[in-house]
Amino acid sequence: MRVVALVERKFGLAAIVLAVAAVLSAGVAIKASGIRPYGEQAILERIDHEDGILCEKFGFAVTAPQSADCMLALAELRQRHVELLVSYSWL
């Protein structure tokens, strides 16, 4: 009886370890492959489009070098906002 219980326990533990290893391996493989989450590309394109419109509204033509500076400044501002929200545990 005791031997059977130990063997069943080892199989259960082995199954759990294999499942965790499979999930971790899949996560690493997806991260390494460069696959982005569903919809991320569309979100990034929309942010880029809206930033371009806002910079144009401030008088920076899309072809002007200042437009790129404006878009970088907006990206930095968004990052600072995220960091601020995270620091207060709001995200």
C-alpha positions in Angstrom: 0.0 0.0 0.0 2.6 2.5 1.0 4.7 1.8 -2.1 1.7 2.4 -4.4 1.0 5.7 -2.6 4.6 6.9 -3.1 4.6 5.9 -6.8 1.3 7.7 -7.4 2.6 10.7 -5.6 5.8 10.8 -7.7 3.7 10.5 -10.9 1.5 13.4 -9.8 4.5 15.5 -8.9 6.2 14.6 -12.2 3.0 15.6 -14.1 2.9 19.0 -12.4 6.6 19.6 -13.0 6.2 18.7 -16.7 3.1 21.0 -17.1 5.0 23.9 -15.5 8.0 23.3 -17.7 5.8 23.1 -20.8 4.1 26.5 -20.0 7.4 28.2 -19.3 8.9 26.8 -22.5 6.0 28.0 -24.5 6.3 31.5 -23.0 10.0 31.7 -23.7 9.5 30.4 -27.3 6.7 33.0 -28.0 8.8 35.8 -26.5 11.9 34.8 -28.5 9.9 34.4 -31.7 9.0 38.1 -31.7 5.3 37.4 -32.0 3.3 40.3 -30.6 0.0 39.9 -28.7 -3.1 40.1 -30.8 -4.1 43.6 -31.6 -0.8 45.2 -30.4 0.2 46.3 -33.9 -3.1 48.0 -34.5 -2.8 49.8 -31.2 0.7 51.0 -32.0 -0.4 52.2 -35.4 -3.3 54.1 -33.9 -1.0 55.8 -31.3 1.4 56.8 -34.1 -1.5 58.2 -36.2 -2.9 60.2 -33.3 0.5 61.5 -32.3 1.0 62.6 -35.8 -2.3 64.5 -35.9 -1.5 66.1 -32.5 2.0 67.2 -33.7 0.4 68.6 -36.9 -2.1 70.5 -34.7 0.9 72.1 -32.9 2.2 73.2 -36.3 4.8 70.5 -37.0 4.4 69.2 -40.5 4.8 65.4 -40.9 7.9 65.9 -43.1 9.6 68.3 -40.7 12.3 67.1 -38.4 10.4 68.8 -35.5 7.5 66.4 -36.1 9.7 63.4 -35.1 10.9 65.3 -32.0 7.3 66.0 -31.1 6.3 62.4 -31.5 9.3 61.3 -29.4 8.3 63.8 -26.7 4.8 62.4 -26.7 6.1 58.8 -26.3 8.3 59.9 -23.4 5.4 61.7 -21.8 3.2 58.6 -22.0 6.0 56.5 -20.5 6.4 58.9 -17.6 2.6 58.7 -17.1 2.7 54.9 -17.0 5.6 55.0 -14.5 3.8 57.5 -12.3 0.6 55.3 -12.3 2.7 52.2 -11.6 4.5 53.9 -8.7 1.2 54.6 -7.0 -0.1 51.0 -7.8 -2.9 52.3 -10.0 -1.8 50.0 -12.9 
